Amino acid sequence: MKRRPLLANASAAACGLTGCLGAFAREGDIEYETCPNTIVRVGSLPDPAEAEVTDALENGSYETEDELVLAETVDESYLRWCDRYYAAVVERDSDDVTRLRLEETAPPADSVRIENGTDEAVTLEVRIEYEEEPLLERTVTVSANESAALDGPDYRFGSYRAEIGIPARSERVVETWTVDEGSFQAFVDVGPDDLQVAQGYAQVATCEWNEDGDLVDS
């Protein structure tokens, strides 16, 4: 059996599933453009693709002897449904039956960074938890007016808690934050007189299709 990961994300307004059996035919000879976003909302997918996903969620998998519409509308994306993220796995067996499964997962996130905005090197003691589990404990020195990424851990979307201290300044902060498609990974901002954890935000990009299968501005 051949497998290939098809990652996709989507969020819908309602969490109810309305799956049904059999193939969900596309209308006419529509060819759908592929959404370039990392996160794709299930509720924004074209109807045939959305039906495939909801059927797979309800029944554990979706099978068809036709081409999978979802594979046409998204590529290396994650699907978000009711505040949960899924990776779509497509399998084709020897009888040319295509099977779609959705595996719940957390999309990858950037590393936490330390930004030293002072004219002196700073040594910090850092302890980070992810989903209430230890993720990183490290002492790191950052040169003057430089930044350093706390690489190593497997950062993912989810909830974080950090305890960060500068022993030389007897300064310590404790902060919590959440990373998702609209909330970037946090960074530690070291100033001459303060130490804080900051986070950037962005408008969530969505994909929508018209009746001809073309992507439209949303």
LOTIMAR-922247 format. One record per residue: x, y, z of N, C-alpha, C, O in turn. Coordinates in steps of 0.1 Angstrom, whole numbers, plus 5000, padded with zeros to 4 digits. Example, Ala and Ser with C-alpha at 12.3 -4.5 7.8 and 13.67 -1.06 7.14 Angstrom:
BEGIN
- 5132/4943/5078/5123/4955/5078/5132/4967/5078/5142/4967/5085
- 5128/4978/5071/5137/4989/5071/5129/5000/5079/5134/5011/5080
***
This chain:
BEGIN
- 5008/4988/5000/5000/5000/5000/5009/5012/5000/5018/5013/5008
- 5006/5022/4991/5013/5034/4991/5007/5045/5000/4995/5046/5000
- 5015/5052/5007/5011/5062/5016/5017/5075/5012/5029/5076/5009
- 5010/5086/5014/5017/5099/5013/5009/5109/5022/4997/5109/5022
- 5017/5116/5030/5010/5126/5039/5004/5137/5031/5011/5143/5022
- 4992/5141/5035/4986/5153/5029/4981/5161/5041/4971/5158/5047
- 4989/5171/5044/4986/5179/5056/4976/5190/5053/4976/5196/5043
- 4966/5191/5062/4957/5202/5060/4950/5206/5073/4949/5198/5082
- 4946/5219/5074/4940/5224/5087/4927/5232/5084/4927/5239/5074
- 4917/5231/5092/4905/5238/5090/4897/5240/5102/4898/5232/5112
- 4890/5251/5103/4881/5254/5115/4868/5257/5110/4866/5265/5100
- 4857/5251/5116/4844/5253/5112/4836/5260/5123/4840/5259/5134
- 4825/5266/5119/4817/5273/5129/4810/5263/5138/4809/5266/5150
- 4806/5252/5132/4799/5242/5140/4807/5229/5140/4814/5226/5131
- 4805/5221/5151/4814/5209/5153/4806/5197/5150/4811/5186/5151
- 4794/5198/5145/4786/5186/5142/4791/5180/5129/4795/5187/5120
- 4791/5167/5128/4795/5160/5116/4783/5154/5109/4774/5149/5115
- 4783/5156/5095/4771/5151/5087/4777/5142/5076/4775/5146/5064
- 4783/5131/5079/4789/5123/5069/4779/5114/5062/4768/5112/5067
- 4782/5109/5050/4774/5099/5044/4783/5090/5036/4795/5092/5034
- 4777/5079/5031/4785/5069/5024/4786/5072/5009/4777/5079/5003
- 4796/5066/5003/4798/5067/4989/4807/5079/4984/4812/5086/4993
- 4808/5081/4971/4817/5091/4966/4809/5105/4966/4797/5105/4963
- 4817/5115/4969/4811/5129/4969/4815/5135/4956/4826/5140/4954
- 4807/5135/4946/4810/5139/4932/4812/5154/4932/4805/5162/4937
- 4822/5158/4924/4824/5172/4921/4814/5176/4911/4809/5168/4903
- 4811/5189/4911/4801/5194/4901/4807/5196/4888/4816/5204/4886
- 4802/5189/4878/4807/5190/4864/4821/5187/4863/4826/5177/4869
- 4829/5194/4855/4843/5192/4853/4852/5202/4860/4862/5206/4855
- 4847/5206/4872/4854/5216/4880/4868/5211/4884/4870/5200/4889
- 4878/5220/4881/4892/5217/4887/4895/5228/4897/4894/5240/4894
- 4898/5224/4909/4900/5233/4920/4915/5238/4921/4924/5230/4920
- 4916/5251/4923/4930/5256/4926/4934/5251/4940/4925/5249/4948
- 4947/5251/4942/4952/5246/4954/4955/5257/4964/4961/5267/4960
- 4950/5256/4976/4952/5267/4986/4966/5266/4991/4971/5255/4994
- 4973/5278/4991/4988/5278/4995/4990/5279/5010/5001/5279/5015
- 4979/5281/5018/4981/5283/5032/4985/5271/5040/4982/5260/5036
- 4992/5274/5051/4997/5263/5060/4985/5257/5067/4984/5245/5070
- 4975/5266/5071/4963/5262/5078/4951/5264/5069/4950/5275/5064
- 4943/5254/5068/4931/5255/5059/4919/5252/5068/4918/5241/5074
- 4909/5260/5067/4896/5257/5075/4888/5247/5068/4885/5248/5056
- 4883/5237/5075/4875/5227/5069/4862/5233/5063/4857/5229/5052
- 4857/5242/5071/4844/5248/5067/4845/5257/5054/4835/5261/5048
- 4858/5261/5050/4859/5269/5039/4862/5261/5026/4863/5266/5015
- 4864/5248/5028/4867/5239/5016/4855/5238/5007/4844/5240/5011
- 4857/5236/4994/4846/5233/4985/4838/5222/4990/4843/5213/4997
- 4825/5222/4987/4816/5212/4993/4820/5197/4992/4820/5190/5002
- 4825/5193/4980/4829/5179/4979/4841/5175/4988/4841/5165/4994
- 4851/5185/4989/4862/5182/4998/4858/5183/5013/4863/5174/5020
- 4850/5192/5016/4845/5193/5030/4837/5180/5034/4839/5175/5045
- 4829/5175/5024/4822/5162/5027/4831/5150/5029/4829/5142/5038
- 4842/5150/5021/4852/5139/5023/4858/5140/5037/4860/5129/5044
- 4862/5152/5041/4868/5153/5054/4859/5150/5066/4862/5142/5075
- 4846/5155/5065/4837/5152/5076/4833/5137/5077/4831/5132/5087
- 4833/5131/5065/4830/5117/5065/4841/5109/5071/4839/5099/5079
- 4854/5113/5068/4865/5106/5074/4866/5109/5089/4870/5100/5097
- 4862/5120/5094/4862/5123/5108/4851/5115/5115/4853/5110/5126
- 4840/5113/5109/4828/5106/5115/4830/5091/5115/4827/5084/5125
- 4836/5086/5104/4837/5071/5103/4851/5066/5104/4853/5054/5103
- 4861/5074/5107/4874/5069/5109/4882/5070/5096/4895/5071/5096
- 4876/5069/5084/4882/5070/5071/4872/5073/5061/4860/5070/5063
- 4876/5077/5049/4867/5079/5038/4874/5072/5026/4886/5074/5023
- 4866/5064/5018/4871/5056/5007/4864/5060/4994/4852/5063/4994
- 4871/5060/4983/4866/5063/4970/4874/5057/4959/4886/5055/4961
- 4868/5053/4948/4875/5048/4937/4878/5060/4927/4885/5058/4917
- 4873/5072/4930/4875/5084/4922/4887/5092/4928/4893/5088/4938
- 4891/5102/4921/4901/5111/4926/4896/5118/4939/4885/5123/4939
- 4905/5120/4948/4901/5127/4960/4901/5142/4958/4912/5148/4954
- 4890/5148/4960/4889/5163/4958/4898/5170/4968/4904/5181/4964
- 4899/5166/4980/4907/5172/4990/4922/5174/4985/4928/5184/4988
- 4927/5163/4979/4941/5163/4974/4943/5174/4964/4955/5178/4961
- 4933/5178/4957/4934/5189/4947/4933/5203/4953/4939/5212/4948
- 4926/5204/4964/4923/5217/4970/4934/5221/4980/4937/5233/4982
- 4941/5212/4986/4952/5215/4996/4963/5206/4993/4962/5195/4987
- 4975/5210/4997/4987/5202/4995/4994/5200/5009/4989/5192/5016
- 5004/5207/5012/5011/5205/5025/5005/5215/5035/5012/5225/5039
- 4993/5213/5039/4986/5221/5048/4981/5213/5060/4981/5200/5059
- 4976/5220/5070/4970/5213/5081/4955/5217/5081/4952/5228/5077
- 4947/5208/5085/4932/5211/5085/4928/5214/5100/4932/5207/5109
- 4921/5225/5101/4916/5228/5115/4901/5226/5115/4893/5231/5107
- 4896/5219/5125/4882/5216/5127/4879/5217/5142/4884/5209/5150
- 4871/5227/5145/4866/5229/5159/4878/5230/5169/4879/5223/5179
- 4888/5239/5165/4899/5242/5173/4909/5230/5175/4917/5230/5184
- 4908/5220/5166/4917/5209/5166/4924/5209/5152/4918/5213/5142
- 4936/5204/5152/4943/5203/5139/4946/5189/5135/4947/5180/5143
- 4945/5187/5122/4946/5173/5116/4956/5173/5105/4957/5182/5097
- 4963/5162/5104/4971/5159/5092/4963/5148/5084/4959/5138/5090
- 4961/5151/5071/4954/5141/5063/4964/5131/5057/4974/5135/5051
- 4961/5118/5058/4969/5108/5052/4961/5101/5041/4950/5096/5044
- 4967/5101/5029/4960/5094/5018/4967/5081/5015/4980/5081/5013
- 4960/5071/5013/4965/5057/5010/4958/5052/4998/4945/5054/4997
- 4965/5046/4989/4959/5039/4977/4963/5025/4977/4975/5022/4977
- 4953/5015/4977/4956/5001/4977/4957/4995/4963/4955/5003/4953
- 4959/4983/4962/4961/4976/4949/4948/4975/4941/4949/4973/4929
- 4937/4978/4947/4924/4978/4940/4920/4992/4935/4909/4994/4931
- 4930/5001/4936/4928/5015/4932/4917/5022/4940/4910/5031/4936
- 4916/5018/4953/4907/5025/4962/4915/5035/4970/4926/5031/4976
- 4911/5047/4970/4918/5057/4978/4912/5059/4991/4899/5061/4992
- 4920/5059/5002/4914/5060/5015/4920/5073/5022/4932/5075/5021
- 4912/5081/5028/4916/5093/5035/4914/5091/5050/4903/5087/5055
- 4924/5093/5058/4924/5093/5072/4929/5106/5077/4937/5112/5071
- 4924/5110/5089/4928/5123/5095/4934/5120/5109/4928/5113/5117
- 4946/5124/5111/4953/5122/5123/4955/5135/5131/4960/5145/5125
- 4949/5135/5143/4950/5148/5151/4965/5150/5154/4972/5141/5158
- 4969/5163/5153/4983/5167/5155/4984/5181/5159/4974/5188/5158
- 4995/5186/5162/4998/5200/5165/5008/5205/5154/5019/5199/5154
- 5005/5214/5146/5014/5219/5136/5027/5225/5143/5027/5229/5154
- 5038/5224/5135/5051/5229/5141/5051/5244/5143/5044/5251/5136
- 5059/5249/5153/5060/5263/5156/5074/5267/5156/5083/5258/5156
- 5077/5280/5155/5091/5285/5155/5097/5283/5169/5089/5281/5179
- 5110/5284/5170/5117/5284/5183/5114/5297/5191/5113/5307/5185
- 5115/5296/5204/5115/5308/5212/5129/5315/5210/5139/5308/5209
- 5128/5328/5209/5141/5335/5207/5143/5345/5218/5134/5349/5225
- 5156/5348/5221/5159/5358/5230/5165/5370/5223/5175/5369/5215
- 5160/5382/5225/5165/5394/5219/5171/5403/5229/5164/5408/5238
- 5184/5405/5228/5192/5413/5238/5193/5427/5232/5201/5429/5223
- 5186/5436/5237/5187/5450/5233/5196/5459/5241/5195/5471/5240
- 5205/5453/5248/5214/5461/5257/5228/5461/5251/5231/5454/5241
- 5236/5469/5256/5250/5470/5251/5260/5461/5258/5272/5462/5257
- 5254/5451/5266/5263/5442/5273/5257/5428/5271/5245/5426/5268
- 5266/5418/5271/5262/5404/5271/5253/5401/5283/5256/5406/5294
- 5243/5392/5281/5234/5389/5292/5233/5374/5293/5231/5367/5283
- 5233/5369/5305/5231/5355/5308/5218/5352/5314/5214/5359/5324
- 5210/5343/5308/5196/5341/5313/5195/5326/5317/5201/5317/5311
- 5187/5324/5327/5183/5310/5331/5168/5309/5326/5159/5316/5330
- 5166/5299/5317/5153/5297/5310/5148/5283/5313/5154/5273/5312
- 5135/5283/5317/5128/5270/5318/5114/5272/5311/5106/5281/5314
- 5111/5263/5302/5099/5264/5294/5091/5251/5295/5097/5240/5294
- 5078/5252/5297/5069/5240/5297/5060/5241/5285/5056/5252/5280
- 5056/5230/5279/5047/5229/5268/5036/5220/5272/5038/5208/5275
- 5023/5225/5272/5012/5217/5276/5014/5210/5290/5011/5199/5292
- 5020/5219/5299/5022/5215/5313/5033/5204/5315/5034/5198/5325
- 5041/5202/5304/5052/5192/5305/5065/5200/5302/5066/5209/5294
- 5076/5196/5309/5089/5202/5307/5093/5201/5293/5093/5190/5287
- 5098/5212/5287/5102/5213/5273/5117/5216/5272/5124/5211/5264
- 5121/5226/5280/5135/5231/5279/5139/5237/5292/5131/5244/5299
- 5151/5234/5296/5158/5241/5308/5172/5244/5304/5180/5234/5302
- 5176/5257/5304/5189/5260/5298/5194/5273/5303/5186/5282/5306
- 5207/5274/5305/5213/5287/5308/5220/5292/5295/5228/5284/5289
- 5217/5304/5290/5222/5309/5278/5227/5323/5279/5221/5331/5286
- 5238/5325/5272/5243/5339/5272/5242/5345/5258/5245/5339/5248
- 5236/5357/5257/5234/5364/5244/5242/5376/5244/5242/5384/5253
- 5250/5378/5233/5259/5389/5232/5251/5402/5231/5239/5402/5228
- 5258/5413/5233/5251/5426/5232/5245/5429/5219/5251/5426/5208
- 5233/5434/5219/5225/5437/5207/5224/5425/5197/5225/5427/5185
- 5223/5413/5202/5222/5401/5194/5210/5394/5198/5203/5397/5208
- 5206/5384/5190/5195/5375/5193/5200/5360/5192/5209/5357/5185
- 5193/5352/5199/5196/5337/5199/5183/5329/5200/5174/5332/5208
- 5183/5319/5191/5171/5310/5192/5174/5299/5201/5185/5293/5201
- 5164/5295/5209/5165/5284/5218/5161/5271/5211/5150/5265/5213
- 5170/5267/5201/5167/5256/5193/5168/5243/5201/5174/5242/5211
- 5163/5232/5195/5164/5219/5201/5151/5212/5203/5149/5201/5198
- 5142/5218/5211/5129/5212/5214/5120/5211/5201/5122/5219/5192
- 5110/5203/5202/5101/5202/5191/5089/5211/5194/5079/5207/5200
- 5090/5224/5190/5080/5234/5192/5068/5231/5184/5069/5228/5172
- 5056/5232/5190/5043/5230/5183/5033/5240/5187/5035/5247/5197
- 5022/5241/5179/5011/5249/5184/5006/5244/5197/5006/5232/5200
- 5002/5253/5206/4997/5249/5219/5001/5259/5230/5004/5270/5227
- 5000/5255/5242/5001/5264/5254/5015/5262/5260/5021/5251/5261
- 5021/5274/5263/5035/5274/5269/5035/5282/5282/5026/5291/5284
- 5044/5279/5290/5047/5286/5303/5062/5287/5304/5069/5277/5302
- 5067/5299/5307/5081/5301/5308/5085/5308/5321/5078/5318/5325
- 5096/5304/5327/5102/5311/5338/5116/5315/5333/5124/5307/5330
- 5118/5328/5334/5131/5334/5328/5137/5343/5338/5130/5352/5343
- 5150/5342/5341/5156/5350/5350/5170/5355/5346/5177/5348/5338
- 5174/5366/5350/5187/5372/5348/5194/5373/5362/5192/5383/5369
- 5202/5363/5366/5207/5363/5379/5215/5376/5383/5215/5381/5394
- 5223/5381/5373/5231/5393/5376/5223/5405/5379/5228/5414/5385
- 5210/5405/5375/5201/5416/5378/5191/5413/5388/5182/5421/5390
- 5191/5401/5393/5181/5396/5403/5167/5398/5397/5158/5403/5404
- 5165/5396/5385/5153/5398/5378/5147/5385/5373/5154/5376/5368
- 5134/5383/5374/5128/5371/5370/5113/5373/5365/5106/5381/5372
- 5109/5367/5355/5095/5368/5350/5089/5354/5348/5097/5345/5344
- 5076/5353/5349/5069/5341/5346/5057/5345/5337/5049/5353/5340
- 5057/5339/5325/5047/5342/5315/5041/5329/5309/5047/5319/5308
- 5028/5331/5304/5022/5320/5297/5017/5326/5283/5014/5338/5282
- 5016/5317/5273/5011/5322/5260/5007/5309/5252/5010/5298/5256
- 4999/5312/5242/4995/5301/5233/4999/5305/5218/4998/5316/5214
- 5003/5294/5211/5007/5296/5197/4997/5289/5189/4994/5277/5191
- 4992/5296/5179/4983/5291/5169/4985/5298/5156/4995/5305/5154
- 4975/5296/5146/4978/5302/5133/4977/5318/5133/4982/5324/5124
- 4972/5323/5144/4971/5338/5145/4980/5344/5155/4981/5356/5157
- 4987/5335/5163/4996/5340/5173/5009/5333/5172/5011/5321/5172
- 5019/5342/5169/5033/5337/5167/5039/5332/5180/5035/5335/5191
- 5051/5325/5178/5058/5321/5190/5063/5333/5197/5067/5343/5191
- 5064/5332/5210/5068/5343/5219/5084/5345/5218/5091/5336/5213
- 5088/5357/5221/5102/5359/5222/5105/5367/5235/5096/5374/5241
- 5117/5365/5240/5121/5372/5253/5129/5385/5249/5139/5384/5242
- 5123/5396/5254/5129/5409/5251/5137/5414/5263/5131/5417/5274
- 5150/5415/5262/5158/5420/5273/5162/5434/5270/5169/5437/5260
- 5157/5443/5279/5161/5457/5277/5170/5461/5288/5173/5454/5297
- 5175/5474/5288/5184/5479/5298/5178/5478/5312/5185/5476/5322
- 5165/5480/5313/5158/5481/5326/5147/5472/5328/5140/5472/5338
- 5144/5463/5318/5133/5454/5320/5135/5441/5312/5144/5440/5304
- 5127/5431/5316/5128/5418/5310/5113/5414/5308/5106/5413/5317
- 5110/5411/5296/5096/5407/5293/5095/5397/5282/5104/5395/5274
- 5084/5390/5282/5081/5380/5271/5070/5387/5262/5059/5391/5267
- 5073/5387/5249/5063/5394/5240/5059/5384/5229/5065/5374/5227
- 5048/5387/5223/5043/5378/5212/5037/5387/5201/5030/5397/5204
- 5039/5382/5189/5033/5389/5177/5020/5382/5173/5018/5370/5175
- 5012/5390/5166/4999/5384/5161/4997/5388/5146/5003/5397/5141
- 4989/5380/5139/4986/5382/5125/4972/5379/5122/4966/5371/5129
- 4967/5385/5112/4953/5382/5107/4954/5368/5100/4963/5366/5092
- 4945/5360/5104/4944/5346/5098/4940/5346/5084/4929/5351/5080
- 4948/5341/5075/4945/5340/5061/4936/5328/5058/4939/5317/5064
- 4926/5330/5050/4917/5319/5046/4917/5317/5031/4920/5326/5024
- 4913/5305/5027/4911/5303/5013/4896/5300/5010/4889/5293/5018
- 4891/5306/5000/4877/5303/4996/4877/5302/4980/4885/5308/4973
- 4868/5293/4976/4867/5290/4962/4853/5295/4956/4843/5294/4963
- 4854/5299/4943/4841/5302/4937/4835/5290/4930/4841/5279/4931
- 4824/5291/4923/4817/5280/4917/4825/5273/4906/4822/5262/4902
- 4835/5281/4901/4844/5275/4890/4856/5268/4895/4864/5263/4888
- 4858/5268/4909/4869/5262/4915/4881/5271/4916/4892/5266/4921
- 4880/5284/4913/4891/5293/4914/4891/5299/4929/4881/5301/4935
- 4903/5302/4933/4905/5309/4946/4901/5323/4945/4904/5330/4935
- 4894/5328/4955/4889/5342/4955/4894/5349/4967/4898/5342/4977
- 4895/5362/4967/4899/5370/4978/4889/5369/4989/4877/5370/4986
- 4894/5367/5001/4884/5366/5013/4888/5376/5023/4881/5377/5034
***
